[in-house]
Amino acid sequence: MADTVRTEGVREPAPRIDWEGIENSPEFRELIARRRGFVVPATIFFLAFYMGFILLCGYAPDFMGDSVYQGLTVGYCLALAQFVMVGALGIMYMRKSDREYDPLADKVVQMAARSDVTDVQVDQEHRFARDTTTAPKETS
């Protein structure tokens, strides 16, 4: 089995894409700036909320143990609010992505496809294929 050689077609050379050119394009920079404008504040907000919950648990156990409704305590309410916040932030990101980020990403892809940033068109069928020409040969 180790001596079996696969000869199923010849691989074409990998496309040469100018990633730095794409990175420096105004379209890509706008995409990154807009995404960062949402992700960084949302992350800071969530981490502050979470750390506030942890600090309250550690330094205000009496407050966290106060009953809100029958057996439901402030601590349980704040813990459940964490799940609600993750869902809300995820939905907000998905909506913003559909409206802003995806159209900008499409612009970047179109710019890369029609300009000089690619020397060769990307072959969709083989773009993730493994290069076996430089792999060491197995010996038995």
TANOR-V727965 format. One record per residue. N is the residue number from 1. RES is the residue in three letters. PSI is psi in degrees with one decimal (999 if undefined). OMEGA is omega in whole degrees, 0 to 359 (NA if undefined). D_FIRST is the distance of its C-alpha to the first C-alpha in Angstrom with 1 decimal. Layout:
# TANOR-V727965
n->(N N)
res->(RES RES)
psi->(PSI PSI)
omega->(OMEGA OMEGA)
d_first->(D_FIRST D_FIRST)
This chain:
# TANOR-V727965
n->(1 2 3 4 5 6 7 8 9 10 11 12 13 14 15 16 17 18 19 20 21 22 23 24 25 26 27 28 29 30 31 32 33 34 35 36 37 38 39 40 41 42 43 44 45 46 47 48 49 50 51 52 53 54 55 56 57 58 59 60 61 62 63 64 65 66 67 68 69 70 71 72 73 74 75 76 77 78 79 80 81 82 83 84 85 86 87 88 89 90 91 92 93 94 95 96 97 98 99 100 101 102 103 104 105 106 107 108 109 110 111 112 113 114 115 116 117 118 119 120 121 122 123 124 125 126 127 128 129 130 131 132 133 134 135 136 137 138 139 140)
res->(MET ALA ASP THR VAL ARG THR GLU GLY VAL ARG GLU PRO ALA PRO ARG ILE ASP TRP GLU GLY ILE GLU ASN SER PRO GLU PHE ARG GLU LEU ILE ALA ARG ARG ARG GLY PHE VAL VAL PRO ALA THR ILE PHE PHE LEU ALA PHE TYR MET GLY PHE ILE LEU LEU CYS GLY TYR ALA PRO ASP PHE MET GLY ASP SER VAL TYR GLN GLY LEU THR VAL GLY TYR CYS LEU ALA LEU ALA GLN PHE VAL MET VAL GLY ALA LEU GLY ILE MET TYR MET ARG LYS SER ASP ARG GLU TYR ASP PRO LEU ALA ASP LYS VAL VAL GLN MET ALA ALA ARG SER ASP VAL THR ASP VAL GLN VAL ASP GLN GLU HIS ARG PHE ALA ARG ASP THR THR THR ALA PRO LYS GLU THR SER)
psi->(-37.2 -23.4 -2.9 130.7 128.2 129.7 42.4 75.6 155.7 132.4 141.1 156.1 149.0 144.9 145.8 110.7 132.7 84.9 -34.9 -36.8 -41.6 -43.9 -33.8 -3.1 147.2 -32.1 -45.2 -41.1 -38.0 -42.4 -48.1 -42.4 -42.3 -41.6 -44.0 -33.3 -23.1 -46.8 -43.0 -51.6 -38.3 -40.3 -44.0 -43.9 -47.1 -43.7 -37.3 -41.9 -44.1 -45.0 -35.5 -40.7 -45.9 -43.9 -41.5 -40.0 -40.4 -38.9 -10.1 59.1 -30.9 -42.8 -43.9 -23.9 -5.5 138.7 131.7 -45.0 116.4 -110.2 -0.4 122.4 169.4 -39.2 -44.9 -41.2 -44.4 -34.9 -42.7 -30.7 -27.5 -44.7 -40.9 -40.8 -41.0 -45.2 -44.1 -44.4 -37.3 -43.5 -42.0 -43.1 -42.9 -42.2 -43.7 -37.1 -45.1 -39.1 -37.2 -52.4 -42.4 -44.9 -37.8 -39.8 -38.5 -39.0 -42.5 -43.9 -43.7 -41.0 -42.6 -35.6 -32.6 -9.7 -168.1 9.9 -11.7 134.2 -31.9 143.1 145.5 124.4 105.4 -32.0 -34.4 15.6 -21.0 14.3 146.2 137.9 110.5 -1.5 -26.5 1.4 143.9 144.8 140.9 139.6 147.3 999)
omega->(182 182 182 180 178 178 182 175 180 179 175 178 180 179 178 183 179 183 178 177 177 181 181 181 180 179 180 179 178 178 181 181 180 178 180 179 175 188 183 178 179 179 179 179 182 180 177 178 180 180 175 177 180 180 177 178 183 188 179 182 179 178 181 180 179 182 177 181 183 182 182 182 177 179 178 180 180 178 178 178 176 180 178 181 178 179 181 179 177 178 178 180 180 179 179 178 179 185 187 190 181 176 178 178 177 177 180 180 179 179 181 182 186 185 182 182 175 176 183 175 179 177 186 184 186 187 178 182 181 178 183 182 181 181 179 181 179 176 180 NA)
d_first->(0.0 3.8 5.4 5.4 9.0 11.1 14.5 16.4 19.7 21.2 22.3 26.0 27.5 28.4 32.1 34.6 36.8 39.9 39.7 42.8 44.7 43.8 44.7 48.0 49.0 52.0 50.2 47.4 50.0 52.1 49.2 48.4 52.1 52.7 49.7 50.7 54.3 53.2 50.4 52.3 55.5 53.7 51.6 54.8 56.7 54.1 53.7 57.5 57.8 55.2 56.7 60.1 58.9 57.5 60.7 62.9 60.9 61.5 65.0 66.7 65.6 69.0 68.7 65.1 66.4 69.3 69.2 69.0 69.2 69.4 66.2 64.6 65.0 64.8 61.6 59.9 61.2 59.9 56.5 56.2 57.4 54.2 52.1 54.6 54.4 50.6 50.8 53.7 52.1 48.8 50.8 52.9 49.9 48.3 51.6 52.1 48.6 49.2 52.5 52.0 48.6 46.6 49.0 49.0 45.1 45.3 47.7 45.4 42.5 44.9 46.3 42.9 41.9 45.1 45.9 44.8 42.6 39.5 38.5 35.9 35.8 33.2 30.5 30.3 27.1 25.1 27.3 25.0 21.7 19.7 20.0 16.6 18.4 19.6 16.7 15.7 12.6 10.1 10.6 9.5)
